[in-house]
Amino acid sequence: MGHHHEKMVAPFITTLMTFCVFTLMYVLGKLRDILSGQGKRARKAGYAPIREPQEDFYQRRVFSRLRDCWNRPISSAPDAWIDVMERSDISHSSGFKPLEILGSTRHCLNLGSYNYLGFAASDEYCTPRVLDTLAAQGNSACSSRADAGTTPLHAELEQAVADFVGQEAAITFGMGYATNSATLPLLAGKGCLIISDQLNHASIVAGARASGAKVKVFRHNDARHLGEVLRASIAEGQPRMNRPWKKILVVVEGVYSMEGEVCALPEIVAVKKQYGAYLYLDEAHSIGALGPHGRGVCEHWGVDPADIDIMMGTFTKSFGSCGGYIAAKRDVIDYIKRHSPAHLYAGAMSPPAVQQVIAALQLLQGKDGTSRGADKVRLLHDNANYFRRKLLDMHLHVLGDWDSPVMPIMIYHPAKLPIVSRLCLDRHLAMVVVGFPATPLVMTRARVCISASHSREDLDYALHVLTEVADVCMMKYGVHTPLPPPFPHPRDPGCVPPPNAACPGQRSAPALAAAHGKHAHEHVRSAGGSSSSASSSSSTPAPSCVVLGDDEEGEHAVVCGSDTCGKDTPSHARLAKRKAGAAGGKQYAPVPKAAKGQARGQGLVAATQAVQLQLKGR
């Protein structure tokens, strides 16, 4: 039960070197403090130090040398390409001398923003409506929702959100972080139990601590361990008194932002039903990004939204706006409106920001009369799966699941973190790096965020840069066993199976088990809905479409094993022209490995040259 991802483990030599380097750094840093008197700085008499000694040492001796890797200012909309403002070179001496902004900018490919659907930049449908609202209602409500901050737009947005996620009602807030931290204390208190995923966001941790409830943690995305914690907690009851818990609330995320992994929602729902617990689902990174229509992790797994008691999400990622929402039954929303400090006292979402979300939701649901919204979601999945596959082919350690737009690339050694960040920036690639204390010491990583606004040329350019950086920093930690391909096959959306036929590219549960271990049946998402239905039809071989690599025109070369595939895609048309020597037209000769590598390399070089010409033109 539950999702079982291959656990990424830092190589032993990397772990050993990391601890040796940090030990040496600590000894030398302390020695410098003693010789310079830095460790005995005079403090204001009668006052305690603002920072703890260990934190002060880390800030001065470590973070101050790396701070140029974070907080980089930009001077453009966070679209596929951004203008990063250049700053002065960081001094190699300790201290916090400010980095001066030089006035020039560097045009970089943006792999750091949560702009999943590309709404953060100007949009032909959303932007005119936002500008009209700005002209009519100003740029701020200048009041809380409970006072004079509620407009007809707020009511329209709340109803639109409730309808989109499949709940009775919704309430919106002006800040995504406060949506969690201010709502969780309302739902659980003294005598209640909150069971939280090990890797939940800091806003969830803050809200759980502020609630006064007993907090327990279960292993990340492990439904079996969740069941064990629930069973033991119910049997033991409240501490000391052994009374039954007033309420048990399980808190999980749809997509974990530091791992890129999708919540094992079907299994977790089954466990919470078994033990009578409530489920709180944070969809900050999954709403708009998962599911065929962007409705989130429930649509992704085919879970009934009625099985989720509280659904939380933000508008800051997929919708290109600000704020967050809570969606649930109407009586729960009414209770939150009467008691939430984020609703009663905090500023309301500005009317233009509200209109941006409304327009984006209309676009996703096709209310603009086009398929642009659905095309954005499909393109996001295609881009994410294409990029993930290429990273795995480069032998990088990549966390996360298929269709997830978040891809952490493991660096492991903390000393490589600033090198990776600076090398990427020098090559016009803006990417986020994350290290200690946000992650364990030897789990340093670079985090890639894919957007529907990225073109295939953009992604190929990023792959070319990452190949160079990975070689320089020795980040190719060996052959990574890739996950089975997503279902249906994401890289050839033109492949439409005939009625009552298995989807090309989809394998049965036994075949997956052979490729990915005994838990592979949990990854099957068949049209019938269950892994049992997929395995029952495994006796008849399904037609398969296998992607071999990129052809000379930048498209995927596909080997088709069925004469009933019904495809009419450019890749198939070009491939048909090259099928000389194939037997019967049903099985085409595979592309030689050397030719595939050469074609892939030529494609990356061509993409790099095109981008370099574009940069020179600017």
C-alpha positions as CSV (number, residue, x, y, z in Angstrom):
1,M,0.0,0.0,0.0
2,G,1.3,3.5,-0.9
3,H,3.8,4.8,-3.4
4,H,7.2,3.4,-3.2
5,H,9.8,5.6,-5.0
6,E,13.4,4.5,-5.3
7,K,15.2,6.1,-2.4
8,M,18.0,8.4,-3.5
9,V,21.1,7.8,-1.4
10,A,24.2,10.0,-1.6
11,P,27.3,8.1,-2.7
12,F,29.5,7.1,0.3
13,I,32.5,9.1,-0.9
14,T,30.3,12.2,-1.2
15,T,29.0,11.8,2.3
16,L,32.4,11.2,3.7
17,M,33.9,14.3,1.9
18,T,30.9,16.4,3.0
19,F,31.4,15.7,6.7
20,C,35.2,16.1,6.3
21,V,34.8,19.5,4.6
22,F,32.3,20.8,7.2
23,T,34.5,19.6,10.1
24,L,37.5,21.4,8.6
25,M,35.4,24.5,7.9
26,Y,34.1,24.5,11.5
27,V,37.6,24.2,13.0
28,L,39.1,26.9,10.8
29,G,36.1,29.2,11.4
30,K,36.4,28.8,15.1
31,L,40.1,29.4,14.9
32,R,39.6,32.6,13.0
33,D,37.0,33.7,15.5
34,I,39.5,33.2,18.3
35,L,42.3,35.0,16.5
36,S,40.1,37.9,15.4
37,G,38.1,38.2,18.6
38,Q,34.9,37.7,16.5
39,G,33.6,35.1,18.9
40,K,33.8,37.5,21.9
41,R,32.1,40.5,20.3
42,A,30.9,43.0,22.8
43,R,27.1,42.9,23.2
44,K,24.9,45.6,24.6
45,A,24.9,45.2,28.4
46,G,21.8,43.4,29.7
47,Y,20.7,42.1,26.3
48,A,20.8,38.5,25.1
49,P,22.1,37.9,21.6
50,I,19.5,38.0,18.9
51,R,21.0,35.0,17.1
52,E,22.0,31.8,18.8
53,P,25.8,31.2,18.7
54,Q,25.5,28.2,16.3
55,E,23.2,30.2,13.9
56,D,25.5,33.2,14.1
57,F,28.5,31.1,13.2
58,Y,26.7,29.5,10.2
59,Q,25.4,32.8,8.9
60,R,28.9,34.4,9.1
61,R,31.1,31.6,8.0
62,V,28.9,29.7,5.5
63,F,25.8,31.6,4.3
64,S,27.6,34.9,3.8
65,R,29.8,33.3,1.2
66,L,26.9,31.8,-0.8
67,R,24.2,34.5,-0.5
68,D,24.6,35.5,-4.1
69,C,22.9,32.2,-5.1
70,W,19.6,33.4,-3.6
71,N,17.3,36.5,-3.7
72,R,18.4,37.4,-7.2
73,P,16.2,40.3,-8.3
74,I,14.5,40.3,-11.7
75,S,13.2,43.1,-13.8
76,S,10.7,41.4,-16.0
77,A,7.6,39.2,-15.9
78,P,8.4,35.6,-14.8
79,D,7.8,34.2,-18.2
80,A,9.8,31.4,-20.0
81,W,12.7,33.9,-20.2
82,I,13.4,36.5,-17.5
83,D,15.8,39.5,-17.0
84,V,18.0,38.8,-14.0
85,M,19.5,42.0,-12.5
86,E,23.3,41.6,-12.2
87,R,24.9,42.3,-8.9
88,S,28.5,42.9,-7.7
89,D,30.8,39.9,-7.2
90,I,30.5,38.4,-3.7
91,S,33.4,39.1,-1.5
92,H,35.2,36.0,-0.2
93,S,35.6,37.5,3.2
94,S,33.1,36.9,6.0
95,G,30.4,39.4,6.8
96,F,27.3,40.8,5.2
97,K,28.5,43.5,2.8
98,P,25.5,44.1,0.6
99,L,25.6,43.0,-3.0
100,E,25.3,46.1,-5.2
101,I,22.9,46.1,-8.1
102,L,25.0,47.2,-11.2
103,G,22.1,48.3,-13.4
104,S,22.6,45.7,-16.1
105,T,20.6,42.6,-16.7
106,R,21.2,39.1,-17.9
107,H,18.5,37.4,-20.1
108,C,18.0,33.9,-18.7
109,L,15.8,30.9,-19.3
110,N,13.5,30.7,-16.3
111,L,13.5,27.3,-14.6
112,G,12.8,28.7,-11.1
113,S,9.3,30.2,-11.1
114,Y,6.1,28.3,-10.3
115,N,4.5,29.7,-13.5
116,Y,3.2,26.2,-14.4
117,L,0.5,27.3,-16.9
118,G,2.2,30.4,-18.2
119,F,-0.4,32.9,-16.7
120,A,2.2,35.0,-15.0
121,A,3.0,36.9,-18.2
122,S,0.6,38.7,-20.4
123,D,-2.3,36.6,-21.7
124,E,-4.6,37.5,-24.6
125,Y,-7.7,36.4,-22.6
126,C,-6.8,37.2,-18.9
127,T,-4.8,40.5,-19.2
128,P,-7.5,42.7,-20.8
129,R,-10.0,41.7,-18.1
130,V,-7.5,42.4,-15.4
131,L,-6.8,45.8,-16.8
132,D,-10.5,46.6,-17.0
133,T,-10.9,45.6,-13.3
134,L,-7.9,47.7,-12.3
135,A,-9.4,50.7,-14.0
136,A,-12.9,50.1,-12.5
137,Q,-12.0,49.0,-8.9
138,G,-8.5,50.1,-8.2
139,N,-5.5,48.0,-7.2
140,S,-6.4,47.2,-3.6
141,A,-9.5,46.5,-1.5
142,C,-7.8,48.4,1.4
143,S,-9.9,46.4,3.9
144,S,-10.4,42.9,5.3
145,R,-13.1,40.7,3.9
146,A,-15.2,41.0,7.0
147,D,-15.3,44.8,6.8
148,A,-15.4,46.5,3.4
149,G,-13.2,44.2,1.4
150,T,-15.7,41.9,-0.2
151,T,-16.8,42.6,-3.8
152,P,-19.0,40.7,-6.2
153,L,-15.7,39.4,-7.8
154,H,-14.7,37.7,-4.5
155,A,-18.1,36.0,-4.3
156,E,-17.8,34.9,-8.0
157,L,-14.3,33.6,-7.5
158,E,-15.3,31.5,-4.4
159,Q,-18.2,29.9,-6.3
160,A,-15.9,29.3,-9.3
161,V,-13.3,27.6,-7.1
162,A,-15.9,25.4,-5.4
163,D,-17.3,24.3,-8.7
164,F,-13.8,23.7,-10.2
165,V,-12.6,21.4,-7.4
166,G,-15.9,19.7,-6.8
167,Q,-16.8,21.0,-3.3
168,E,-19.9,22.8,-2.0
169,A,-18.3,26.1,-1.0
170,A,-15.0,27.9,-0.8
171,I,-13.3,30.9,0.9
172,T,-10.4,32.9,-0.4
173,F,-7.5,34.5,1.5
174,G,-4.9,37.2,0.5
175,M,-1.9,35.0,1.2
176,G,-1.2,31.4,0.4
177,Y,1.0,30.8,3.5
178,A,-1.6,32.2,5.8
179,T,-4.2,30.0,4.2
180,N,-2.6,27.0,6.0
181,S,-1.2,28.7,9.1
182,A,-4.4,30.4,9.9
183,T,-6.9,27.7,9.0
184,L,-5.4,24.6,10.7
185,P,-5.7,26.1,14.2
186,L,-9.4,26.5,13.5
187,L,-9.9,22.8,12.6
188,A,-8.0,21.2,15.5
189,G,-7.2,22.2,19.0
190,K,-6.6,20.8,22.5
191,G,-7.6,17.1,22.7
192,C,-7.3,16.7,18.9
193,L,-4.6,14.9,16.9
194,I,-2.9,16.1,13.7
195,I,-1.0,13.5,11.7
196,S,1.2,15.2,9.2
197,D,3.3,13.9,6.4
198,Q,7.0,14.0,7.2
199,L,7.8,16.5,4.3
200,N,4.8,18.9,4.6
201,H,5.3,22.6,3.9
202,A,6.5,25.0,6.6
203,S,3.0,26.7,6.6
204,I,1.4,23.4,7.6
205,V,4.0,22.9,10.3
206,A,3.4,26.4,11.6
207,G,-0.4,25.9,11.6
208,A,-0.2,22.5,13.3
209,R,2.0,23.9,16.1
210,A,-0.2,26.9,16.6
211,S,-3.3,24.8,17.0
212,G,-2.4,23.3,20.4
213,A,-3.3,19.8,19.1
214,K,-1.0,16.8,19.5
215,V,1.1,16.5,16.4
216,K,2.4,13.2,15.1
217,V,4.3,12.5,11.8
218,F,4.2,9.6,9.4
219,R,6.8,8.6,6.9
220,H,6.6,10.5,3.7
221,N,3.9,9.4,1.4
222,D,3.6,6.0,3.2
223,A,0.0,5.0,3.6
224,R,0.9,1.8,5.4
225,H,2.8,3.8,8.1
226,L,0.0,6.2,8.3
227,G,-2.3,3.3,9.1
228,E,0.0,2.1,11.8
229,V,0.2,5.6,13.4
230,L,-3.6,5.9,13.3
231,R,-4.1,2.5,14.8
232,A,-1.7,3.1,17.7
233,S,-3.0,6.6,18.4
234,I,-6.6,5.4,18.6
235,A,-5.7,2.5,20.8
236,E,-3.6,4.7,23.2
237,G,-5.9,7.8,23.2
238,Q,-4.8,11.1,24.6
239,P,-1.6,11.3,26.6
240,R,-1.8,10.6,30.3
241,M,-5.7,10.5,30.4
242,N,-6.1,7.9,27.6
243,R,-9.4,9.5,26.6
244,P,-10.5,9.2,23.0
245,W,-9.3,11.9,20.7
246,K,-11.9,14.6,19.9
247,K,-10.8,14.7,16.3
248,I,-8.1,13.2,14.1
249,L,-6.9,15.3,11.1
250,V,-4.5,13.8,8.5
251,V,-2.6,16.5,6.5
252,V,-0.9,15.8,3.1
253,E,0.1,17.7,0.0
254,G,-0.9,17.1,-3.6
255,V,2.6,17.6,-5.0
256,Y,5.5,18.0,-2.5
257,S,7.5,21.1,-3.6
258,M,10.9,19.9,-2.5
259,E,10.5,16.3,-3.8
260,G,8.3,16.7,-6.9
261,E,6.4,13.6,-5.8
262,V,2.6,13.2,-6.2
263,C,0.6,12.2,-3.1
264,A,-0.5,8.6,-2.9
265,L,-4.1,9.9,-2.5
266,P,-6.1,6.7,-3.2
267,E,-4.3,4.7,-0.5
268,I,-4.4,7.6,2.0
269,V,-8.1,8.1,1.4
270,A,-8.7,4.4,2.0
271,V,-6.7,4.5,5.3
272,K,-8.5,7.6,6.6
273,K,-11.9,6.0,5.8
274,Q,-10.9,2.9,7.6
275,Y,-10.1,4.8,10.8
276,G,-12.6,7.6,10.6
277,A,-10.1,10.4,10.3
278,Y,-10.5,13.7,8.5
279,L,-8.3,14.5,5.5
280,Y,-6.8,17.9,4.8
281,L,-5.3,18.2,1.3
282,D,-2.9,21.0,0.3
283,E,-3.0,21.4,-3.4
284,A,-0.7,24.5,-3.7
285,H,1.4,22.8,-6.4
286,S,-1.1,20.4,-7.9
287,I,-4.1,22.5,-8.6
288,G,-3.9,23.5,-12.3
289,A,-0.9,21.3,-12.8
290,L,-2.2,17.8,-12.4
291,G,-5.2,16.1,-14.1
292,P,-6.3,16.2,-17.7
293,H,-8.2,19.5,-17.0
294,G,-5.9,20.8,-14.3
295,R,-8.4,20.1,-11.4
296,G,-5.6,18.7,-9.3
297,V,-4.5,15.4,-7.7
298,C,-8.1,14.1,-7.3
299,E,-8.6,14.2,-11.0
300,H,-5.1,12.9,-11.5
301,W,-5.9,9.7,-9.6
302,G,-9.7,9.6,-10.2
303,V,-10.5,10.1,-6.5
304,D,-13.9,11.6,-5.7
305,P,-13.5,15.1,-4.2
306,A,-16.2,14.3,-1.7
307,D,-13.7,11.9,0.0
308,I,-11.5,15.0,0.8
309,D,-12.8,16.9,3.8
310,I,-10.8,20.0,3.4
311,M,-9.1,21.1,0.1
312,M,-6.6,23.9,0.2
313,G,-4.8,25.5,-2.7
314,T,-3.1,28.7,-3.8
315,F,-3.4,31.0,-6.7
316,T,0.3,31.9,-6.8
317,K,1.5,29.0,-9.0
318,S,-0.7,27.8,-11.8
319,F,-3.0,30.9,-11.9
320,G,-0.4,33.7,-11.9
321,S,-2.0,35.6,-9.1
322,C,-1.8,35.8,-5.3
323,G,-3.7,34.3,-2.3
324,G,-5.2,31.0,-1.5
325,Y,-8.4,29.2,-0.9
326,I,-10.1,26.6,1.3
327,A,-12.9,24.4,-0.2
328,A,-15.1,22.1,1.8
329,K,-18.7,21.6,2.8
330,R,-20.7,24.8,3.3
331,D,-21.1,24.6,7.1
332,V,-17.3,24.2,7.4
333,I,-16.7,27.3,5.2
334,D,-19.3,29.3,7.2
335,Y,-17.4,28.3,10.4
336,I,-14.1,29.5,8.9
337,K,-15.6,32.8,7.8
338,R,-16.8,33.5,11.4
339,H,-13.5,32.6,13.1
340,S,-10.5,32.9,10.8
341,P,-8.2,35.8,11.6
342,A,-7.0,35.8,8.0
343,H,-10.6,36.5,6.9
344,L,-11.6,38.9,9.7
345,Y,-8.4,41.0,10.0
346,A,-6.1,40.5,7.0
347,G,-6.4,42.4,3.8
348,A,-8.6,40.9,1.1
349,M,-7.2,39.9,-2.3
350,S,-7.0,42.8,-4.6
351,P,-9.8,43.0,-7.3
352,P,-7.4,42.7,-10.3
353,A,-5.8,39.6,-8.7
354,V,-9.2,38.1,-8.2
355,Q,-10.1,38.8,-11.8
356,Q,-6.9,37.1,-13.0
357,V,-7.9,33.9,-11.2
358,I,-11.4,34.0,-12.5
359,A,-10.2,34.5,-16.1
360,A,-7.7,31.6,-15.7
361,L,-10.4,29.3,-14.4
362,Q,-12.7,30.2,-17.3
363,L,-9.9,29.5,-19.7
364,L,-9.1,26.1,-18.1
365,Q,-12.8,25.1,-18.4
366,G,-13.1,26.2,-22.0
367,K,-15.6,29.0,-21.2
368,D,-13.6,31.3,-23.6
369,G,-14.8,29.2,-26.5
370,T,-11.4,27.7,-27.2
371,S,-9.3,24.7,-26.1
372,R,-6.4,27.0,-25.0
373,G,-6.8,26.0,-21.3
374,A,-6.8,22.3,-21.9
375,D,-3.9,22.7,-24.4
376,K,-1.9,24.5,-21.6
377,V,-2.3,21.6,-19.2
378,R,-1.4,19.0,-21.9
379,L,1.6,21.0,-22.9
380,L,2.8,21.3,-19.3
381,H,2.6,17.5,-18.9
382,D,4.4,16.9,-22.2
383,N,7.1,19.4,-21.3
384,A,7.5,17.9,-17.8
385,N,7.7,14.3,-19.0
386,Y,10.0,15.1,-21.8
387,F,12.4,17.0,-19.5
388,R,12.3,14.3,-16.8
389,R,13.0,11.6,-19.4
390,K,16.1,13.4,-20.7
391,L,17.4,14.1,-17.2
392,L,17.2,10.4,-16.4
393,D,18.9,9.5,-19.7
394,M,21.8,11.8,-18.6
395,H,22.2,9.6,-15.5
396,L,21.3,12.3,-13.1
397,H,19.5,11.5,-9.9
398,V,16.0,13.1,-10.3
399,L,13.2,13.0,-7.7
400,G,9.5,13.1,-8.4
401,D,6.8,11.6,-10.5
402,W,5.6,11.7,-14.1
403,D,3.4,14.7,-14.9
404,S,4.8,16.6,-11.9
405,P,6.3,20.0,-13.1
406,V,8.7,20.0,-10.1
407,M,12.0,18.1,-10.6
408,P,14.7,18.2,-7.9
409,I,18.1,17.2,-9.4
410,M,20.3,15.8,-6.6
411,I,23.7,17.5,-6.1
412,Y,24.4,15.9,-2.7
413,H,27.7,17.6,-1.9
414,P,27.0,21.1,-0.4
415,A,30.2,22.5,-1.8
416,K,28.9,22.0,-5.3
417,L,25.7,24.1,-4.7
418,P,27.2,27.5,-5.4
419,I,29.2,26.2,-8.3
420,V,26.1,24.7,-10.0
421,S,24.1,27.9,-9.4
422,R,26.8,30.3,-10.7
423,L,27.7,28.1,-13.7
424,C,24.0,28.0,-14.7
425,L,23.6,31.7,-14.3
426,D,26.8,32.3,-16.4
427,R,25.2,30.2,-19.2
428,H,21.9,32.2,-19.0
429,L,20.0,29.6,-17.0
430,A,18.1,30.7,-13.9
431,M,17.5,27.8,-11.5
432,V,16.8,27.4,-7.8
433,V,19.3,25.6,-5.5
434,V,18.4,24.3,-2.1
435,G,20.7,23.2,0.7
436,F,21.1,22.9,4.5
437,P,19.2,23.8,6.7
438,A,16.2,23.5,4.3
439,T,17.4,20.0,3.4
440,P,19.6,17.4,5.2
441,L,23.3,18.2,5.0
442,V,24.0,15.7,2.2
443,M,20.7,16.1,0.3
444,T,21.6,19.4,-1.5
445,R,19.7,19.7,-4.7
446,A,18.8,22.0,-7.7
447,R,15.1,22.4,-8.3
448,V,13.7,22.7,-11.8
449,C,10.2,24.0,-12.4
450,I,8.7,23.4,-15.8
451,S,6.1,25.6,-17.5
452,A,3.7,25.4,-20.4
453,S,5.3,28.6,-21.7
454,H,8.6,26.7,-22.3
455,S,9.1,25.7,-25.9
456,R,10.9,22.5,-26.9
457,E,13.9,24.6,-28.0
458,D,14.0,26.2,-24.5
459,L,14.0,22.8,-22.8
460,D,16.8,21.5,-25.2
461,Y,18.9,24.5,-24.4
462,A,18.4,23.9,-20.6
463,L,19.4,20.2,-21.1
464,H,22.5,21.3,-23.0
465,V,23.6,23.6,-20.1
466,L,22.8,21.0,-17.5
467,T,24.9,18.4,-19.3
468,E,27.9,20.8,-19.2
469,V,27.3,21.7,-15.6
470,A,26.8,18.1,-14.5
471,D,30.0,17.1,-16.2
472,V,32.0,19.9,-14.5
473,C,30.5,19.2,-11.1
474,M,30.5,15.4,-11.5
475,M,26.8,15.1,-10.8
476,K,26.1,12.0,-12.9
477,Y,26.0,9.5,-10.0
478,G,25.4,6.4,-12.1
479,V,22.6,4.9,-14.1
480,H,19.3,5.7,-12.6
481,T,16.6,3.1,-13.1
482,P,13.8,5.1,-14.7
483,L,10.2,4.8,-13.7
484,P,7.8,3.2,-16.1
485,P,6.4,5.7,-18.7
486,P,3.3,7.6,-17.7
487,F,-0.1,6.3,-18.9
488,P,-1.3,7.0,-21.5
489,H,2.0,7.7,-23.3
490,P,2.6,11.5,-22.9
491,R,4.9,12.1,-25.7
492,D,2.6,11.3,-28.6
493,P,-0.8,12.8,-27.8
494,G,-1.9,12.1,-31.4
495,C,-2.1,8.4,-30.8
496,V,-5.8,7.6,-30.3
497,P,-6.7,3.9,-29.7
498,P,-9.8,2.5,-31.4
499,P,-12.9,1.8,-29.2
500,N,-12.5,-1.0,-26.6
501,A,-8.7,-1.2,-27.2
502,A,-6.0,-0.7,-24.7
503,C,-4.2,2.6,-25.0
504,P,-0.9,2.4,-27.0
505,G,2.0,2.7,-24.7
506,Q,0.1,1.3,-21.7
507,R,1.3,-1.9,-20.1
508,S,-0.5,-4.3,-17.9
509,A,0.2,-4.7,-14.2
510,P,2.3,-7.9,-14.6
511,A,4.4,-6.2,-17.2
512,L,4.9,-3.2,-15.0
513,A,5.7,-5.4,-12.0
514,A,8.5,-7.0,-14.0
515,A,9.9,-3.5,-14.9
516,H,9.4,-1.7,-11.7
517,G,8.9,-4.1,-8.8
518,K,6.0,-5.6,-6.9
519,H,4.3,-2.2,-6.3
520,A,4.3,-1.2,-10.0
521,H,0.5,-2.0,-10.2
522,E,-0.1,1.2,-8.2
523,H,1.2,3.3,-11.0
524,V,-1.3,2.0,-13.5
525,R,-4.0,4.6,-14.5
526,S,-6.1,2.8,-17.0
527,A,-9.2,4.0,-18.6
528,G,-11.1,1.4,-16.6
529,G,-9.8,2.9,-13.4
530,S,-8.3,0.0,-11.6
531,S,-5.2,-2.1,-11.9
532,S,-7.2,-5.3,-11.8
533,S,-9.0,-4.3,-15.0
534,A,-5.7,-3.7,-16.6
535,S,-4.3,-7.0,-15.5
536,S,-7.4,-8.9,-16.6
537,S,-6.8,-7.9,-20.2
538,S,-3.1,-8.7,-20.2
539,S,-3.6,-11.9,-22.0
540,T,-4.1,-10.0,-25.2
541,P,-1.0,-8.0,-26.1
542,A,-1.8,-4.3,-26.4
543,P,-0.4,-2.3,-29.3
544,S,2.7,-0.4,-28.2
545,C,4.2,2.9,-29.2
546,V,7.9,3.1,-28.1
547,V,9.8,6.4,-28.3
548,L,13.3,5.8,-29.5
549,G,14.7,9.3,-29.6
550,D,14.6,12.5,-31.6
551,D,14.6,12.5,-35.3
552,E,16.4,15.1,-37.5
553,E,13.4,17.5,-37.3
554,G,13.3,17.5,-33.5
555,E,10.3,15.2,-33.2
556,H,10.2,11.8,-31.6
557,A,10.8,8.7,-33.7
558,V,8.1,6.1,-32.8
559,V,8.1,2.4,-33.4
560,C,4.5,1.3,-33.8
561,G,3.6,-2.3,-33.2
562,S,-0.1,-2.1,-34.4
563,D,-1.9,-1.6,-37.6
564,T,-4.9,-0.3,-35.7
565,C,-3.2,2.6,-33.9
566,G,-5.1,5.2,-35.9
567,K,-2.2,7.7,-35.8
568,D,-1.8,10.5,-38.2
569,T,0.9,12.5,-36.5
570,P,3.9,14.1,-38.2
571,S,6.3,11.7,-36.5
572,H,4.5,8.7,-37.9
573,A,4.4,10.3,-41.4
574,R,8.1,10.9,-41.4
575,L,8.8,7.5,-39.9
576,A,6.7,5.9,-42.6
577,K,9.0,7.4,-45.3
578,R,12.0,5.8,-43.6
579,K,10.5,2.3,-43.2
580,A,12.3,0.7,-46.1
581,G,13.3,-2.8,-45.2
582,A,10.6,-3.2,-42.6
583,A,8.5,-6.4,-42.7
584,G,4.8,-5.9,-43.6
585,G,4.7,-2.3,-42.5
586,K,3.9,-3.3,-38.9
587,Q,7.3,-3.4,-37.3
588,Y,9.8,-0.7,-38.2
589,A,13.5,-1.1,-37.9
590,P,14.8,0.4,-34.7
591,V,17.0,3.4,-34.8
592,P,20.6,2.4,-34.0
593,K,21.9,3.6,-30.6
594,A,24.8,5.6,-32.1
595,A,22.4,7.3,-34.6
596,K,20.1,8.2,-31.7
597,G,22.9,9.7,-29.7
598,Q,24.2,11.7,-32.7
599,A,20.7,13.0,-33.5
600,R,20.1,14.0,-29.9
601,G,23.4,15.8,-29.7
602,Q,22.8,17.6,-33.0
603,G,19.4,18.7,-31.7
604,L,20.9,20.1,-28.5
605,V,23.7,21.9,-30.3
606,A,21.2,23.4,-32.8
607,A,19.0,24.6,-30.0
608,T,22.0,26.1,-28.1
609,Q,23.2,28.0,-31.2
610,A,19.7,29.4,-31.8
611,V,19.4,30.7,-28.3
612,Q,22.9,32.2,-28.4
613,L,22.0,34.0,-31.6
614,Q,18.8,35.3,-29.9
615,L,20.9,36.5,-26.9
616,K,23.4,38.3,-29.2
617,G,20.5,40.0,-30.9
618,R,19.4,41.4,-27.6
